[in-house]
Amino acid sequence: MKTVISMLMLCLLIAAGLVQAQPQPTWVTTGKSPKHPQDLYWVGVGQGMGAKALEEAKAKAKAEIAKQFKVIVSTKSKLVQTEKIVGNSALMTSDLSSRIEAEVEKMPLIGVEIAETFESKVTGKAFALAVLNREEFTNTLKAELDAEIAKIREKISSAATLSEKGDIGSAVNAYMEALALAEEIGPKVVFFNIVAKGYVLPEDVRPEFIESQVRDELSMISLKKAGGDNQKGRIGEVLPEPLTVQALSKGTPIRGVPITFKVGDEIIEKVITDEDGLARLAYVVQAQGIKGNKGRVTATIDLSRLSATLRSELRNITTLTFDIQVEGIGSFVCDVEMADNDITEGQNAMLAKMLVQALEKNGVTVKRNAPIVARGAFTAREAGTVQGLDGQMVLQDITFEIFFINRNTQSVLSSVAVNAKGLGRDSEEALQKGLNALRLPPAKLSEAIGKARLVSSGTSSAPER
């Protein structure tokens, strides 16, 4: 029995020695794998330590392949002949390098495998080898591009059919949707030609072709003012009548036409024409853009998807102007404070600056120790994770509320809230991106200012919408 036990112990010791003496794979130090040649695979090596060393190593190995894509894009994107691949429309070529980088950032690494792992019994370190088959990856990417091109063609075909039926508004919208898809696919096509070659965006789905169709459709549309011009109103109050635009084609009302109402460069609201071709805006008078006691609102067919050249060409035939006489103009003074927000001093200062600028655009005088205070309150919460090229990305939902408060009584006179989302590699980055995405809607802010003005001056009720 002792002999058997001795033999077993000897075997265990020999086995332990063999494990201890297991040679370290060459890919740990070289970053190359003979089994996975670089002309056929992208290869990444990751290293980890601690209780979850192997998991960390695998994640880092995959991230290493993602880094290679970013390096390839940054070094080769300007060498690709983009005009031959995606056309010469500014919608495609403008800021293309950064758009490709953004596309790569959110692209899931489909097909990445952990081919080998190694754990050192001496150092406690773990290593992982991630591989991505080049041909399989590009075939998957090509299939996705083919599917997206099919969607664009489907939208264009639908638009042509609607146009033939005389449904001009819906035809324009379908072409705009096709244009959005074409613009979105551009960076993906260029990326394909960076990592592989030979994919060209067909001419019948390029933005310049789609824009030519849009030009033809819009040339058949005319706009006219159908009510609401030359009204009188006070800042922060809703005008008695809505600003009303009618879209027509050869005298026939057109439904489904997107109309954008703007004050200066600020978009107030986008409204779709109804069955009678009418788009109505219940306008809250804003201080922005007022000269003397005159205000102005422009209404135009929504051309935001089009190139700057085509927008300029079409603006004269697709834009109307409503004049407003502003009454009772008086200075509204308030202080700006930030609540005890759970963010950095720099981020608080950024929000305060944004609020001050927005108030001043609305004709508000910002003054320390004023009787009315515009107090900014910020909240954020994690809304889950999203799988991206660099692994899991954190999503933050953020809310910024502005309360107009009577300093003496601390009563809330009015308020407005805005929301945004941020996506980052961690909570802090997601939070900052969400902060950067925050925008204060001029119409909502103007309405809140108007209510605060009325209540603070002793008016018993705010205006009804």
Backbone torsions as a table, in degrees:
resi	resn	phi	psi	omega
1	MET	NA	-43.7	178.5
2	LYS	-61.0	-36.3	-179.9
3	THR	-64.8	-41.5	179.9
4	VAL	-63.8	-45.0	179.7
5	ILE	-61.8	-41.8	179.6
6	SER	-61.7	-41.4	179.7
7	MET	-64.7	-41.6	178.9
8	LEU	-62.7	-43.0	179.1
9	MET	-62.0	-40.1	179.8
10	LEU	-63.5	-42.3	179.2
11	CYS	-62.9	-41.9	179.7
12	LEU	-64.3	-40.2	178.9
13	LEU	-65.2	-40.3	178.8
14	ILE	-64.6	-42.7	179.8
15	ALA	-63.1	-42.3	178.5
16	ALA	-62.2	-39.0	178.2
17	GLY	-64.6	-38.6	179.7
18	LEU	-65.9	-41.6	178.7
19	VAL	-62.9	-43.9	-178.8
20	GLN	-63.0	-33.3	-175.0
21	ALA	-92.6	5.5	-179.1
22	GLN	-57.1	124.2	-175.2
23	PRO	-68.2	146.6	177.3
24	GLN	-75.2	129.1	179.9
25	PRO	-60.7	148.4	-178.0
26	THR	-64.2	-29.8	-176.9
27	TRP	-65.1	-20.1	179.2
28	VAL	-61.0	-40.4	-177.4
29	THR	-99.5	-31.2	-175.7
30	THR	-91.1	-24.0	-175.5
31	GLY	75.0	11.3	-179.5
32	LYS	-125.1	146.6	179.8
33	SER	-125.2	120.3	178.2
34	PRO	-58.0	-29.7	180.0
35	LYS	-74.4	-17.8	-175.9
36	HIS	-131.6	76.0	-177.8
37	PRO	-58.7	145.3	-172.2
38	GLN	-68.6	-18.5	176.4
39	ASP	-77.9	-12.2	179.8
40	LEU	-113.9	-20.0	-175.2
41	TYR	-137.2	149.9	160.4
42	TRP	-91.7	136.1	-173.9
43	VAL	-125.7	138.2	176.0
44	GLY	-137.1	141.1	179.5
45	VAL	-117.9	133.2	178.5
46	GLY	-125.5	154.1	-178.1
47	GLN	-130.3	141.9	178.7
48	GLY	-141.5	160.6	177.1
49	MET	-139.8	161.9	175.6
50	GLY	94.4	-164.6	-174.3
51	ALA	-62.9	-33.1	-179.6
52	LYS	-114.0	42.8	-174.8
53	ALA	-58.7	-44.4	-175.9
54	LEU	-68.8	-41.0	177.9
55	GLU	-61.9	-42.5	179.1
56	GLU	-63.1	-42.2	-179.4
57	ALA	-62.9	-42.2	179.9
58	LYS	-63.7	-44.2	-179.7
59	ALA	-63.3	-41.5	-179.5
60	LYS	-69.2	-33.6	178.5
61	ALA	-64.3	-43.3	177.8
62	LYS	-65.6	-40.6	179.4
63	ALA	-63.9	-29.5	179.2
64	GLU	-64.4	-37.7	176.4
65	ILE	-66.6	-39.7	177.8
66	ALA	-60.1	-40.5	178.4
67	LYS	-61.9	-37.6	179.4
68	GLN	-61.5	-40.7	177.8
69	PHE	-60.4	-42.8	-178.5
70	LYS	-64.1	-40.5	178.5
71	VAL	-64.7	-44.0	179.7
72	ILE	-60.1	-44.1	-178.8
73	VAL	-63.9	-45.7	-177.0
74	SER	-66.0	-29.4	-177.5
75	THR	-92.4	-25.6	-172.5
76	LYS	-113.8	-12.7	-173.4
77	SER	-61.4	-33.6	-178.7
78	LYS	-81.2	-9.0	-179.8
79	LEU	-90.8	-15.1	-178.7
80	VAL	-77.5	135.7	178.5
81	GLN	-79.7	83.1	-171.1
82	THR	-62.5	-35.6	-176.9
83	GLU	-62.9	-34.5	178.2
84	LYS	-73.6	-26.7	-173.9
85	ILE	-90.0	-44.8	-174.4
86	VAL	-123.9	0.6	-179.9
87	GLY	97.7	178.3	-174.1
88	ASN	-109.5	11.5	178.6
89	SER	-65.4	140.2	177.6
90	ALA	-61.4	-24.6	177.1
91	LEU	-62.0	-28.3	-180.0
92	MET	-91.9	-44.4	-169.6
93	THR	-85.1	-21.3	-177.1
94	SER	-67.3	125.4	175.1
95	ASP	53.6	37.4	-171.7
96	LEU	-66.4	-41.0	-176.7
97	SER	-58.9	-46.7	-178.9
98	SER	-69.0	-31.4	177.4
99	ARG	-68.7	-36.4	176.4
100	ILE	-65.7	-43.9	179.4
101	GLU	-60.7	-40.7	178.3
102	ALA	-65.0	-37.6	179.0
103	GLU	-65.2	-43.1	179.5
104	VAL	-64.7	-37.4	-178.8
105	GLU	-58.0	-39.8	-175.7
106	LYS	-98.2	-0.6	-176.4
107	MET	-73.9	125.7	176.1
108	PRO	-72.2	139.2	-180.0
109	LEU	-85.2	78.7	-179.7
110	ILE	-73.1	130.0	176.6
111	GLY	99.1	-3.1	178.0
112	VAL	-71.0	132.8	179.7
113	GLU	-126.5	149.2	170.7
114	ILE	-90.2	106.0	-173.9
115	ALA	-80.2	-38.6	-178.0
116	GLU	-148.2	156.2	172.3
117	THR	-136.0	158.6	177.2
118	PHE	-147.3	132.1	177.5
119	GLU	-121.5	121.1	-179.2
120	SER	-83.0	122.7	177.8
121	LYS	-75.1	-16.2	-178.2
122	VAL	-84.5	-50.6	-175.5
123	THR	-94.7	-18.2	-175.9
124	GLY	79.3	4.8	179.4
125	LYS	-83.5	149.7	175.7
126	ALA	-118.5	146.5	-179.5
127	PHE	-130.4	147.1	178.2
128	ALA	-135.9	143.7	177.9
129	LEU	-112.3	113.6	177.5
130	ALA	-100.7	139.5	179.7
131	VAL	-133.0	148.0	176.7
132	LEU	-135.1	115.8	-179.4
133	ASN	-66.3	120.6	-175.8
134	ARG	-60.4	-47.3	-176.1
135	GLU	-65.5	-43.9	-179.7
136	GLU	-64.1	-40.5	-179.9
137	PHE	-64.2	-47.4	-178.5
138	THR	-68.4	-32.1	176.1
139	ASN	-65.0	-40.4	177.5
140	THR	-64.5	-44.0	179.8
141	LEU	-63.5	-40.9	178.8
142	LYS	-62.9	-42.0	179.1
143	ALA	-62.0	-39.0	178.2
144	GLU	-65.5	-41.8	178.7
145	LEU	-63.9	-43.5	178.3
146	ASP	-58.6	-42.0	-179.1
147	ALA	-66.1	-38.8	-179.8
148	GLU	-70.0	-37.1	176.5
149	ILE	-63.9	-38.5	177.1
150	ALA	-61.2	-38.3	178.1
151	LYS	-64.9	-41.1	179.4
152	ILE	-62.8	-45.6	179.5
153	ARG	-61.8	-36.5	179.0
154	GLU	-64.5	-41.8	178.3
155	LYS	-64.8	-42.6	-179.9
156	ILE	-64.0	-42.6	178.6
157	SER	-62.7	-42.1	178.5
158	SER	-63.2	-40.8	179.5
159	ALA	-63.1	-43.2	179.8
160	ALA	-62.7	-40.5	179.2
161	THR	-64.8	-43.3	179.0
162	LEU	-63.3	-39.2	179.3
163	SER	-63.3	-42.6	179.0
164	GLU	-61.8	-31.1	179.5
165	LYS	-83.0	-3.5	180.0
166	GLY	87.1	5.6	179.3
167	ASP	-88.0	73.9	-171.6
168	ILE	-63.9	-43.3	-178.5
169	GLY	-59.1	-46.8	179.6
170	SER	-67.3	-33.7	178.0
171	ALA	-64.2	-44.1	178.1
172	VAL	-60.4	-44.4	179.7
173	ASN	-61.6	-40.6	179.4
174	ALA	-65.4	-40.5	176.9
175	TYR	-64.9	-38.8	178.5
176	MET	-63.8	-39.2	177.4
177	GLU	-65.0	-40.4	177.2
178	ALA	-63.4	-39.3	179.9
179	LEU	-65.0	-39.9	178.1
180	ALA	-63.0	-42.1	178.7
181	LEU	-65.8	-39.7	179.9
182	ALA	-65.3	-41.0	178.8
183	GLU	-64.8	-37.5	-178.6
184	GLU	-69.8	-33.9	-175.6
185	ILE	-78.2	-20.5	-176.2
186	GLY	-51.6	-55.1	179.9
187	PRO	-59.6	-33.3	179.7
188	LYS	-67.3	-39.7	179.2
189	VAL	-65.7	-43.4	179.1
190	VAL	-64.8	-41.1	177.7
191	PHE	-59.3	-41.9	178.1
192	PHE	-57.3	-42.6	-178.2
193	ASN	-74.9	-13.7	173.7
194	ILE	-79.8	-43.1	-176.9
195	VAL	-91.0	-18.5	176.2
196	ALA	-139.4	-145.6	175.9
197	LYS	-160.6	164.0	167.0
198	GLY	92.7	12.4	177.9
199	TYR	-107.9	120.3	-178.7
200	VAL	-119.7	133.2	178.2
201	LEU	-70.3	121.6	-178.5
202	PRO	-58.2	146.0	-175.9
203	GLU	-62.5	-29.9	-176.7
204	ASP	-76.6	-1.6	175.1
205	VAL	-122.8	10.4	178.7
206	ARG	-79.3	150.4	-177.7
207	PRO	-55.4	-37.7	-177.3
208	GLU	-63.4	-34.4	177.0
209	PHE	-69.7	-45.9	-178.3
210	ILE	-63.7	-40.3	179.3
211	GLU	-63.2	-34.3	177.8
212	SER	-63.9	-35.8	177.1
213	GLN	-68.8	-40.6	178.7
214	VAL	-62.9	-43.0	178.7
215	ARG	-56.6	-43.9	179.9
216	ASP	-62.5	-41.6	-178.7
217	GLU	-68.7	-45.5	-176.6
218	LEU	-67.5	-27.3	179.2
219	SER	-65.0	-17.0	179.8
220	MET	-92.3	-4.6	-176.5
221	ILE	-102.9	137.3	171.7
222	SER	-126.8	147.5	178.4
223	LEU	-111.4	145.9	172.6
224	LYS	-141.9	151.2	176.8
225	LYS	-77.1	126.5	-177.6
226	ALA	-113.6	12.9	178.1
227	GLY	150.2	153.1	173.3
228	GLY	98.0	-2.4	-178.6
229	ASP	-79.6	152.7	174.5
230	ASN	56.7	44.4	175.9
231	GLN	-93.5	168.2	175.0
232	LYS	-113.8	143.5	179.1
233	GLY	-167.6	165.5	179.2
234	ARG	-104.0	150.5	178.1
235	ILE	-58.2	130.6	179.8
236	GLY	90.0	-6.6	179.4
237	GLU	-105.6	153.2	176.6
238	VAL	-81.3	134.1	177.4
239	LEU	-61.4	151.2	-179.0
240	PRO	-57.4	-39.2	-179.5
241	GLU	-117.9	148.1	175.9
242	PRO	-70.3	148.9	170.9
243	LEU	-74.4	122.0	-170.9
244	THR	-124.0	128.2	178.2
245	VAL	-117.0	141.4	174.2
246	GLN	-119.8	131.6	176.7
247	ALA	-99.6	130.9	-176.6
248	LEU	-131.8	152.7	170.6
249	SER	-133.0	110.5	-176.8
250	LYS	54.4	40.0	177.2
251	GLY	85.1	-6.7	-178.9
252	THR	-98.2	130.0	178.8
253	PRO	-59.6	143.5	-179.5
254	ILE	-118.0	124.5	176.3
255	ARG	-89.6	159.8	172.4
256	GLY	80.3	11.1	179.2
257	VAL	-86.0	125.2	179.8
258	PRO	-77.9	120.7	-179.9
259	ILE	-111.8	129.6	178.1
260	THR	-106.0	125.3	175.2
261	PHE	-99.6	131.3	-176.3
262	LYS	-134.4	150.3	167.1
263	VAL	-118.3	114.4	-172.3
264	GLY	62.3	-126.6	178.0
265	ASP	-97.1	-1.0	-176.3
266	GLU	-89.3	127.4	176.0
267	ILE	-78.2	125.2	178.8
268	ILE	-86.6	-50.1	-178.4
269	GLU	-165.9	152.9	172.6
270	LYS	-111.5	129.5	-175.9
271	VAL	-128.4	138.6	178.3
272	ILE	-96.6	133.6	-180.0
273	THR	-64.9	145.2	-178.2
274	ASP	-89.9	-166.1	-177.5
275	GLU	-60.7	-25.5	178.8
276	ASP	-93.1	9.6	180.0
277	GLY	74.9	16.0	-174.1
278	LEU	-101.7	137.4	172.1
279	ALA	-122.1	122.0	-175.0
280	ARG	-116.8	139.0	176.5
281	LEU	-125.9	118.8	171.2
282	ALA	-79.2	99.7	-167.9
283	TYR	-91.6	124.9	172.0
284	VAL	-88.8	117.9	-174.5
285	VAL	-60.9	131.2	-179.1
286	GLN	-113.4	153.1	178.9
287	ALA	-76.4	-24.3	-176.5
288	GLN	-61.1	133.4	174.4
289	GLY	81.2	1.8	-179.9
290	ILE	-76.1	131.9	175.5
291	LYS	-121.7	119.0	-171.7
292	GLY	68.1	-116.5	173.9
293	ASN	-121.9	24.9	-177.9
294	LYS	-109.7	130.5	174.3
295	GLY	-117.0	162.0	-177.2
296	ARG	-145.5	135.3	175.2
297	VAL	-122.7	132.6	176.5
298	THR	-104.9	146.3	176.2
299	ALA	-125.5	129.4	-177.6
300	THR	-143.0	153.4	171.0
301	ILE	-61.8	135.0	-177.0
302	ASP	-64.7	107.8	-178.4
303	LEU	-109.9	15.7	-171.9
304	SER	-60.6	-26.1	-179.1
305	ARG	-78.9	-15.0	-173.6
306	LEU	-86.2	162.6	176.9
307	SER	-67.9	157.7	-178.9
308	ALA	-59.0	-36.7	-179.5
309	THR	-62.7	-47.2	-178.8
310	LEU	-70.9	-35.6	176.9
311	ARG	-59.5	-44.8	179.9
312	SER	-62.9	-40.3	-179.1
313	GLU	-64.3	-37.9	-172.8
314	LEU	-94.4	-14.0	-170.7
315	ARG	-59.2	-40.5	-176.6
316	ASN	-62.9	-31.5	-177.6
317	ILE	-96.2	0.0	-176.5
318	THR	-126.3	18.2	-174.7
319	THR	-128.6	136.4	174.5
320	LEU	-123.4	158.5	179.4
321	THR	-127.1	130.7	175.2
322	PHE	-106.8	128.8	178.2
323	ASP	-99.0	141.6	-177.3
324	ILE	-132.5	134.7	174.1
325	GLN	-96.4	117.7	-175.0
326	VAL	-92.9	126.2	-177.8
327	GLU	-105.7	157.7	172.8
328	GLY	59.9	37.7	-179.6
329	ILE	-69.9	122.2	176.5
330	GLY	-145.8	156.3	-176.2
331	SER	-73.3	133.3	173.4
332	PHE	-107.5	122.3	-174.1
333	VAL	-112.9	134.3	174.5
334	CYS	-150.8	159.4	174.1
335	ASP	-94.2	163.5	176.0
336	VAL	-122.8	127.6	176.8
337	GLU	-132.9	154.1	173.9
338	MET	-110.2	136.6	176.9
339	ALA	-67.1	175.6	179.6
340	ASP	-76.7	73.7	-175.9
341	ASN	-80.0	144.7	-177.5
342	ASP	-85.8	58.9	177.8
343	ILE	-139.6	174.8	-176.7
344	THR	-72.4	163.5	177.6
345	GLU	-60.6	-39.9	179.4
346	GLY	-62.9	-40.6	179.0
347	GLN	-69.0	-38.9	175.6
348	ASN	-61.5	-42.3	179.6
349	ALA	-64.1	-37.2	178.6
350	MET	-62.8	-44.7	178.7
351	LEU	-64.7	-41.1	179.7
352	ALA	-62.5	-43.0	179.3
353	LYS	-62.8	-43.0	178.8
354	MET	-61.0	-41.8	-179.4
355	LEU	-66.3	-44.2	179.1
356	VAL	-59.5	-46.6	-179.1
357	GLN	-62.5	-41.1	179.9
358	ALA	-66.1	-40.0	178.5
359	LEU	-65.1	-44.5	-178.8
360	GLU	-65.0	-34.0	175.4
361	LYS	-62.8	-27.5	179.5
362	ASN	-93.0	16.9	174.6
363	GLY	81.1	12.1	-179.3
364	VAL	-85.5	138.9	172.5
365	THR	-93.4	119.8	179.8
366	VAL	-92.2	121.3	-174.6
367	LYS	-142.1	135.0	179.8
368	ARG	-62.6	141.7	175.5
369	ASN	64.6	21.5	175.9
370	ALA	-66.0	155.7	-178.7
371	PRO	-63.1	-27.7	178.3
372	ILE	-105.8	138.3	-179.7
373	VAL	-120.6	130.4	170.0
374	ALA	-95.0	106.8	-174.8
375	ARG	-104.7	125.2	-179.3
376	GLY	-96.4	127.1	179.4
377	ALA	-121.7	129.8	-174.0
378	PHE	-118.5	134.9	174.2
379	THR	-134.1	150.9	178.5
380	ALA	-144.6	148.2	175.2
381	ARG	-147.0	145.9	176.8
382	GLU	-72.8	132.2	-176.6
383	ALA	-112.5	20.0	178.0
384	GLY	114.4	-168.5	-179.1
385	THR	-128.1	155.8	178.1
386	VAL	-129.1	135.5	179.9
387	GLN	-78.9	121.2	178.7
388	GLY	-123.0	-173.4	-177.7
389	LEU	-62.1	-37.7	-178.8
390	ASP	-90.3	14.9	-177.9
391	GLY	106.5	-154.6	-176.7
392	GLN	-74.7	133.6	177.6
393	MET	-109.6	142.6	-178.7
394	VAL	-91.5	135.7	178.6
395	LEU	-107.9	127.5	178.2
396	GLN	-114.9	131.7	170.2
397	ASP	-97.1	124.3	-179.0
398	ILE	-124.0	150.0	179.4
399	THR	-132.7	133.7	176.0
400	PHE	-121.8	117.6	-179.0
401	GLU	-111.8	138.2	175.7
402	ILE	-115.0	122.0	178.6
403	PHE	-110.4	126.8	172.8
404	PHE	-91.8	117.3	-168.4
405	ILE	-123.8	138.2	170.9
406	ASN	-73.9	118.7	-173.8
407	ARG	-60.4	-39.3	-175.2
408	ASN	-73.3	-44.8	-175.1
409	THR	-95.4	-14.4	-176.5
410	GLN	62.0	19.4	176.7
411	SER	-82.5	144.2	-179.9
412	VAL	-84.5	122.5	-179.1
413	LEU	-86.7	-37.6	178.5
414	SER	-167.7	170.1	179.7
415	SER	-156.6	162.1	175.9
416	VAL	-148.6	143.6	-178.8
417	ALA	-129.7	143.0	175.4
418	VAL	-129.9	152.0	-178.2
419	ASN	-125.8	154.1	175.8
420	ALA	-154.5	167.0	177.8
421	LYS	-125.1	148.7	176.4
422	GLY	-133.0	138.6	-179.4
423	LEU	-123.2	123.9	-178.6
424	GLY	-149.4	173.8	-178.8
425	ARG	-70.9	-21.7	174.4
426	ASP	-146.3	178.3	-175.5
427	SER	-61.5	-39.8	-177.6
428	GLU	-65.7	-44.3	179.9
429	GLU	-65.9	-40.8	178.3
430	ALA	-62.9	-39.7	178.7
431	LEU	-62.1	-46.1	-178.9
432	GLN	-64.1	-40.3	179.1
433	LYS	-66.6	-35.6	175.7
434	GLY	-65.1	-41.7	176.7
435	LEU	-60.5	-42.8	-179.8
436	ASN	-64.4	-26.6	-177.3
437	ALA	-86.0	-8.8	-177.7
438	LEU	-65.3	136.0	175.0
439	ARG	-137.3	138.0	178.0
440	LEU	-95.2	112.7	-178.4
441	PRO	-63.4	122.8	-176.4
442	PRO	-56.9	-41.5	-176.8
443	ALA	-64.2	-46.3	-178.9
444	LYS	-65.3	-41.4	-180.0
445	LEU	-65.9	-42.1	179.2
446	SER	-61.2	-40.6	179.2
447	GLU	-64.5	-42.2	179.2
448	ALA	-65.1	-39.0	177.3
449	ILE	-63.4	-43.9	179.8
450	GLY	-60.7	-42.8	179.2
451	LYS	-65.1	-42.5	179.5
452	ALA	-63.5	-39.4	178.6
453	ARG	-61.5	-45.7	-178.2
454	LEU	-65.6	-46.9	-177.7
455	VAL	-65.6	-41.3	-177.3
456	SER	-69.7	-24.2	179.4
457	SER	-88.5	2.1	175.7
458	GLY	101.3	2.8	177.4
459	THR	-70.3	135.3	-172.8
460	SER	-74.2	-27.1	-177.3
461	SER	-142.7	150.6	177.4
462	ALA	-79.7	158.7	-179.7
463	PRO	-65.1	146.0	177.7
464	GLU	-89.8	146.0	177.2
465	ARG	-94.8	NA	NA
